[in-house]
């Protein structure tokens, strides 16, 4: 294979360095150095060779199992023979990727390969099938798959709480460690073949949920998509998982996360909001989660089926013969079909009870209606599977004994393996299909049924149908399966309601022929246009869009273990060097310093909001320097700020986001915007009170110039929902008032138009210019959205008449996040350390100036004594 990465897995397994015919390229350093990663080389990095001269897109598909079938050679040599598994979704999705896309598969094999044969098998699979096998030791695989995946994740993701040992059991950390270990093995296999600058990686399903973290840790810019094929539970169920945060953070290391339905995506977003405090928003139709400067896209698209494969099986002579056989077997009877795996979530027993109810309530159906239930072998194992099997057989036996007669069995249970064409033949003859799972990620049985009912000319002839006549079909589907929302013509049921299911079965039988035809046509149109190729193509297109700006981002990798994440920022956004800014501070003479209070001078998570002694002492020291103009800018009211900073006589204070302003303690308060009337409060306050009464944990903060509705301590989902409603409500009732209504971090605020923190920056610049003190040093620090107005004014003032031509300008935000500021500091501690550096520099300068006079020298001596 002409790969753009390692071409010989045997070299890797032996530990030898592979030799490349092309010049070897050094990969960028990862997670240790800030900067544009592609500009940084590391001689010790494990690298890949240079880009192939053939311009070909490549995608690496990673799943628990490879899309292969394996069997031992019949000659007794012990050799393995492999072939493609045509039923595998991973193989079918290639149809949507285009001929110019090279696909590499990474996964495990169903069969256990002896250690002595693994190298040869790996080489064969790579060269013949472009497959990279991950060989998992049997004991480890059992803990990973039958243990953590099937015992913990599978039940929980299907809404089953581990309330007893029979229902998932207690959390076993050794099984979790096995899960992480297997994901690490998969990551190592991906690293063997990936070219991180070019390749796309698409990870599938809940078996590999922590894999994105391992890949992102090794390659910060990996183009990574993840698709979950199972349901995602509500936050109330998911939050019971002890390693809930680790799984969420691992998934968020993907660029794109796909779900079958909006419900599953909504549950995931709710979990991110409640457990990680993350917010999301819709951007031109795309849902995006902001995560450390990266936007993680959410994709909602149900998977489809491979129509070409189905149609080819429909054309087989064996299918035609089987259809004729079944038509003869069920002549004079109407066949209703169920096809399910034998597990606790497929609702087979509920369906059988509904069939029993139908026969009880409608005696005329006896002898005429047959339910054929195909039970596929269970994927899991354990007592619950055995219980389902025994209950199913007992129910079938009871129904057949009660309602059967010679030549007629109301329920035909087929629990032995069927050939694919045999299953297709049952679809063809069935008048309706029943899929009544109590919980299922997607379930493609209804889609297959629709295509098979469309049939072809040969099958029409076998069934004695007119080929030109409109086709017909009927579906009864559970509202708890993923395909339900896309099948609008189906009869939707609650599978737990036996009477309702029996009634739906009866309705499916008596619906007029014309109605059956219309419903079939509607379904066929959807299924035929939303096949597996469409799904794969759409996912890859969105993945390309989500990864488009990777190359222009500046990245840092932070965190340990599964807490690792990548911070991605604009190349011009960098951490503020304290040494650099203190040096600029020392050499300048006219300095303007604007400091936000909440979240900047004091931590936003602090219960006490009063300033500490250290912060007040630093502010006083800065204010004593005659070269400084220092302003504290806050959303709090002027009375509170006056009390808190009564000892800072020369400190300028801007209260209520700049509406009130006072340059020093002995000056009068003035307003930046002339607002004389606040009649709008009489309109806004009753509305806010209504939402406060109905939202537990919310409160109203009344200011002189503004009203603020705070929902910091409310339920995050409900609070956010109420905030959006309140915002719309206030905008509506205040449409003709001179106010602006804005939402912020856990708040909705109403304030006079034009009032923002940018006014304070403009005021300081104008005042200093009038006094002939053009600032040659301007520092502005803030932490939230309201401070962005200050940053905008400060950054736009550079090169203008209100700043010195050689001015040092520093707009700095708190934390690494998207901002109009050019710099950032991590937290309040770093900010206070920087301000202390300023204070020390000022004191040293004043002490130096004081030493020029004898009196000052004497005072210094006395002080030292």
ABEGO torsion letter per residue (X at the ends): XBBABBABAAAAAAGBBBBBABBBBBBBBBGABBEBAAABBBAABBBBBBBBABBBBBBBBBBABBBBBBBBBAAGAGBBBBBBBAABAAAAAAAAAEAABBBBBBBBBABBBBAAAAAAAAAAAAAAAGBBBBBBBAAAAAAAAABAAAAAAAAAAAGBBBABAABGEBBBAAAAAAAAAAAAAAAAAAAAABBAAABBBBBBEAAAAAAAAAAAAABAABBBBBBBABBBBBAAAAAABAAAAAAAAAAAABABBBBABAAAAAAAAAAAAAAAGBBBBBBGGBBBBBBGGBBBBBBBBBBBBBAAAAAAAAABAAAAAAAAAAAAAABGBBBBBBBBBBBAAAGAAAAAAAAAAAAAABAAABGABBBBBBBBBBABBEAAAAAAAAAAAAAAAAAAAAABBBGBBABBBBABBBBAAAAAAAAAABABBBBABABBAAEAAAAAAAAAAAEBAAAAAAAGBBAABBBBBBBBBBAABAAAAABAABBBBBAABAAAAAAAAAAAAABBAAAAAAAAAAAAAAAAABBAAAAAAAAAAAAAAAAAAAAABBBBBBEBEAABBBBBBBAABBBBBAAAAAAAAAABABBBBBBBABGAABBAABABABBBAAAAAAAAAAAABAABBBBBBBABBAAAAAAAAAABAABBBBBGGGABBBABAABBBBBABBBABAAAAAAAAAAAAAAAAABBGBBBBBBAABBBBBAAABBAAAAAAAAAAAAAAAAAAAAABBBBBBBBBGBBBBBBBGBBAAAAAAAAAAAAAAAGBBBABBBBBBABAAAAAAAAAAAAABGBAABBAABBBBBBBBEBBBBABABBBABAAAAAAAAAAAAAAAAAAAAAAAAABAAAAAAAAAAAX
